[in-house]
Amino acid sequence: MDASLSKHRLEELLSDILVPVEPSVKFVRRLRARLVTYHGRGPLSSWMVIVVIATVFLLVVTSIGLIIRIFLGWVSLIGLISNRRRMKSETRVAT
Amino acid sequence: MKDPAMDDMSLARRAGSDPEAFGELYERHIRKIYNYIYYRTGNHHDAEDLTEMVFQRALRHVATFEDKGVPFTAWLYRIAHNLVANWHRDRSRRPVVPLDQHAAVSEVAEYPESEAMALEETELLMRIVRQLPPDRQELLILKFVERMSNAEIGEVMGRSEGAIKSLYHRTLNAMRAEARSLEEESAKARSEKKK
């Protein structure tokens, strides 16, 4: 490099070496997809939030229904058994 | 598709809830930010990683972005500046030789003499640029790569136009002094070799 580098020459050299570079098209497209398409329309989407809430609600309602049915089944089974015992004891007393 | 005339501030206000608005801002600024990071790091691989981090951070915080009279670009450059500073700090703890720089040096012998000298000159100048303090590097990148005026650079760097002008002249003088001292060093080394 010229030892007595003038200001003008230095500016010329800087204009030659500091030139815009282009990022790869693949990188630009992939990053956009990651930021906008997936992230933007993903968990932040209002439709997605509604779908998730509706699914959770349906699952909760279904499981509560199932629990109630099992509970009622147990109660009726216990009722049947106790009823049969009561009837047996009543026949024994009558005879 | 967004209105191309819509300014950055209007897009930034919507970007928190509208992915397409953020996408438009991304398209407008990705190249500027990439260029800035590329010249601050010196290689494409780290430039891609850091550019991705800049836009991820911007996406996380764009909803809280406030118009304080500073351009949206300045906000993005600030994020990039902080991430590059962290990157340099991490690297100073674990120094590594970039592969592309290494490859460029090893390819010199295959070029004709004049091309090799030009390449040497370019590498020397780039080395001088990278040795400058971060704010001076930022100034040169914005001036020569982005072709911004002193007033625009001032907006991005948060300084007055006069301060930028003065910093620019001090930077050129410092670079000339550094080039002179490097030239003297290499001349001394050449004369010692001849002896």
Interface residues (C-beta under 8 A of the other chain):
Chain A: M1 D2 A3 S4 L5 K7 L10 E11 L13 L14 S15 D16 I17 L18 V19 P20 V21 E22 P23 S24 F27 V28 L31 R32 R34 L35 V36 T37 H39 G40 R41 L44
Chain B: S17 P19 E20 F22 G23 Y26 E27 I30 R31 Y34 N35 Y38 Y39 H44 A47 E48 T51 E52 F55 Q56 L59 E121 T122 L124 L125 M126 V129 L140 I141 F144 V145 E146 L172 M175 R176 A179 R180 L182 E183 E184
